[in-house]
């Protein structure tokens, strides 16, 4: 299941949009930062973190939480496409041409018995980070694969 996706959309790919002036009005909340005359804006759109720079815009977060409101449901292929389209519509940006800088795949496994302790195991294999989390009181194992 697709979980976290980080996007980068460069200023050159949206040359007809003034990112710092136009995009903040589409966010749920935002803060402006001025570091040595280098202005940036950080904000959120639902659960997604949005950072806007003069050089481009960064969008980070769980597509499952954004589109389905939680990440315990599985995004179908059509849901993934619709979630990207929803993001493009809400930010008025061509998200389909954004560079994907991080992609996490996750899977929930239903177990027969509830766990008593939180157990985390991490394995590194050929640039892929695999973590398993057993959450206390739940009968689910959440597996996450992170590709960079």
C-alpha positions in Angstrom: 0.0 0.0 0.0 1.3 3.5 -0.9 1.8 5.6 2.2 4.1 8.6 2.4 5.0 10.4 -0.8 7.3 13.5 -0.9 7.0 15.7 -4.0 9.2 18.5 -5.3 7.9 20.9 -7.9 10.5 23.3 -9.2 9.7 26.9 -10.0 10.7 26.3 -13.6 8.0 23.7 -14.0 5.3 26.1 -12.8 6.8 29.3 -14.3 3.3 30.9 -14.7 2.6 30.7 -10.9 4.1 32.9 -8.2 4.4 30.2 -5.6 5.1 32.4 -2.6 2.2 34.7 -3.4 -0.5 32.3 -4.7 -0.1 28.9 -2.9 -0.5 30.0 0.7 -4.1 31.0 0.3 -4.9 27.3 -0.6 -3.3 26.0 2.7 -5.2 25.3 5.9 -2.5 27.2 7.9 0.9 28.7 7.1 3.8 30.7 8.6 6.1 33.0 6.7 9.8 32.8 7.4 12.4 35.5 6.5 16.0 34.4 6.8 18.4 37.0 5.4 15.9 38.2 2.9 15.3 34.6 1.7 11.5 34.2 2.2 9.9 30.8 2.6 6.5 29.6 3.8 5.7 26.5 5.7 2.2 25.2 6.1 -0.2 22.4 5.9 -3.0 21.0 3.8 -4.9 18.5 5.9 -2.1 16.2 7.1 0.4 17.2 4.4 3.3 19.4 5.1 3.9 22.1 2.5 7.1 24.2 2.2 7.3 26.9 -0.4 10.6 28.4 -1.5 11.5 30.8 -4.3 13.1 27.7 -6.0 10.0 25.5 -5.7 7.5 23.7 -3.5 7.9 20.6 -1.3 4.9 18.5 -0.3 5.3 15.7 2.2 3.0 13.3 3.9 0.8 10.2 3.8 -1.4 10.0 0.7 -3.6 7.4 2.5 -4.3 9.8 5.4 -4.8 12.7 3.0 -7.3 10.8 0.7 -8.9 8.2 3.0 -8.5 10.1 6.3 -6.3 7.2 7.9 -3.6 4.9 6.8 -5.2 1.7 7.9 -7.1 1.4 4.6 -5.4 0.4 1.4 -5.2 2.9 -1.4 -6.3 1.2 -4.6 -4.5 2.2 -7.9 -7.5 4.4 -8.8 -7.4 6.0 -5.3 -3.7 6.9 -5.8 -4.5 8.6 -9.1 -7.5 10.4 -7.6 -5.5 11.5 -4.5 -2.9 13.1 -6.8 -5.7 14.8 -8.8 -7.3 16.1 -5.6 -4.0 17.5 -4.5 -3.5 19.2 -7.9 -7.0 20.6 -7.7 -6.6 21.9 -4.1 -3.2 23.5 -4.7 -3.9 24.6 -8.3 -0.6 23.0 -9.3 0.4 20.3 -11.9 1.3 17.7 -9.3 1.5 15.1 -12.1 4.9 16.5 -13.2 6.4 16.8 -9.7 9.5 14.9 -8.9 8.9 12.2 -6.3 11.7 12.4 -3.8 10.5 9.7 -1.3 8.0 6.9 -1.6 7.0 4.7 1.3 5.0 1.5 0.9 3.3 0.0 3.9 1.2 -3.0 4.7 -1.0 -3.9 7.6 -1.2 -7.5 8.8 -4.1 -8.6 10.9 -2.9 -11.0 13.7 -4.9 -13.5 15.7 -3.9 -12.1 19.1 -3.4 -8.6 20.5 0.1 -7.6 21.4 1.2 -6.5 24.8 4.3 -4.6 23.9 5.5 -2.3 21.2 8.1 -4.1 19.1 10.1 -2.4 16.4 12.5 -4.1 14.0 14.4 -2.4 11.3 16.2 -4.1 8.4 18.3 -2.3 5.8 18.5 -4.1 2.4 19.9 -2.6 -0.7 18.8 1.0 0.1 15.4 -0.1 1.3 14.5 0.5 5.0 12.0 -2.0 6.3 10.4 -1.3 9.7 7.8 -3.4 11.5 5.8 -2.0 14.4 3.6 -4.0 16.7 1.4 -1.5 18.6 0.4 -2.4 22.1 -3.3 -3.4 22.4 -3.7 -3.8 18.6 -3.7 -6.9 16.5 -1.9 -5.4 13.6 1.6 -5.4 12.4 2.4 -2.4 10.3 5.2 -2.9 7.8 6.7 0.1 6.1 9.2 0.1 3.2 11.0 3.4 2.4 12.7 3.9 -1.0 15.1 6.8 -1.5 
